[in-house]
């Protein structure tokens, strides 16, 4: 029988592997749905019709928006084909693809084999979050490789299922992070092969565990009885960049890699909250005992963290920062508070989970010791109130009934105990460089008002997540009081509610700044440019039918937080997601990730589909943000 696990998205796999119980309080759901309808229209008017800090109302039509537009391009239409589209006056090209050599001793990519088994010398699979770093006159990009597509990576295997330890090692190597030097010449941008900075970090790279959970019994294994060293990082989703120049890579869907070769093995109760079951997604446990829960039940506790990497030092050991919590990390948005403390915003990308914030105890001093800034601090969970106010609830022994280490390892349970607001899959957080505000993409949640989350928390509609069976998503934003990211309270609204005005005439049509010319679903990645414009990337339904008719392939849009205007800048091939974005040092080149295309991109018909990083430029050589 064909193994369909590898064909599913992570969201679908989680739902199939660990279905949540239906909510029985149906009458309460209906009552909430009816009672909120009048409130919802007022909330959308507040969230989408009034910009933060009193900067003015959103514009309700593109004609009106055009009079004040800050965009230097003509918005593009949707696409449903197998290539990338950018506006008139812009060009795009390939920087690198899965399988391209980072070192000259690596073989050229083979479409027959899906790349060589020695896969730790090539650019990895499924590019995601990325950041650019300057070292003297050199430019480095650190980029995540979120997961593998075994049917493509092992094209000769039936259903892509690995049949040996060597094939498992190949898949493990294709994940993690690539650090690579890039340079621009007359022929365009390219990766500098054999650069001293080039490096692959994967599921077998030695790493150090730091912070409160380091050395705890739940992190000890036979291979690491001290609980302070771990091999590898996996399912690296979004990213972050620290003020001191390090890269933060975020472990997301780590649960799907562990399984048990003993069906009778009893698994720890805490595993259920994280969706860890006896059956894995890729069968690693059959060939690598580290992933076998019947032999190494503590190994999953060593994943689900933020990992700090120094891209400028190829000999440095990555560090897992347990103080930032353990969950399905999307990205890490780092800012400096008024008093110099470090603040990190963190989303947990699963239906009905939470939005977090970490505040360091210590103060950042340029050139000073930064080791403990991400080790010693307080983790908080967000609480959104119906009146547009919010509060960060500290996760402490007093508020959770758990000790400090348990909070770091079982963070989801701590957030539930503290009473955080369940959210519609918190994905990327982005902070505005020219205003003290932050945005979080809530990509979608078909279980809103239908089922509780994995911890049994209430997921009825709430002010920040106001639609049942939310298949379109929204972007929430908040302004900390006194313009201080370390403050415990904030004001919030909804910047946009995605939707389809061609299909719906109610709240599922979207907010006032959504219209037939810019509609989209499932906002995911986000980043601000230096002008304070918000670049929005989508990872949603690309079938272009039913509720999603007229939305086409996934896309990248640009939003103006002041006017509320949102326009479409780019579309990607059928089946692909847009994810990861960074700018060259001169801001004249934009690097963008194209992940998991279903179309034969970028090499054409008869070739394997390959995730890639592309470069977008203006034909006139102008700035791109």
ABEGO torsion letter per residue (X at the ends): XBBAAAABBAAAAAAAABBBBBBABAAAAAAAAAAAAAAAAAAAAAAAABBBGGAEBBBABAAAAAAABABABBBBBBBABABBBBBBGBBBBBABBBGBBABAABBBBBAAAGEBABAAABBBBGBBBBBBBBBEABBBBBBBBABBBAAAABAABBGGBBABAAAAAAAAAABEBBBBBBBBBAAEBBBBBGBAABBBBBAABBBBBBEAABGBAAABBAABAAGABBBEBBGBBBBBBBAAGBBBBBBBBAAAABBBABAABBBBAAAAAAGBBABBAAGAAAABAAABAAABAAAAAABGBBBBBBAABAABBBBBBAAAEBBBBABBBBBBBAAGBBBBBBBBBBBGBBBBBBBBABBBBBGBBAAAAAABEBBBBBBBBAAGBBBBBBBBAAAAGBBAAAAAABAAAAAAAAGBBBBBGBBBBBBBAABBBBBBBBAEBAABGABBBAAGBBABBBAABABBGBAAEBBBBBBBBGGBAABABBBBBBABBBEBAAABABAAAEBAABBAAABBBGBBBBBBBAAGBBBBBBBBBAAGBEAABGAEBBBBBBBBAAAGBBBBABBBBBGBBBBEBBBBAAGABBBBBBBGBABBOAAEBGBBBBBBBBBBBBAAGBBAX
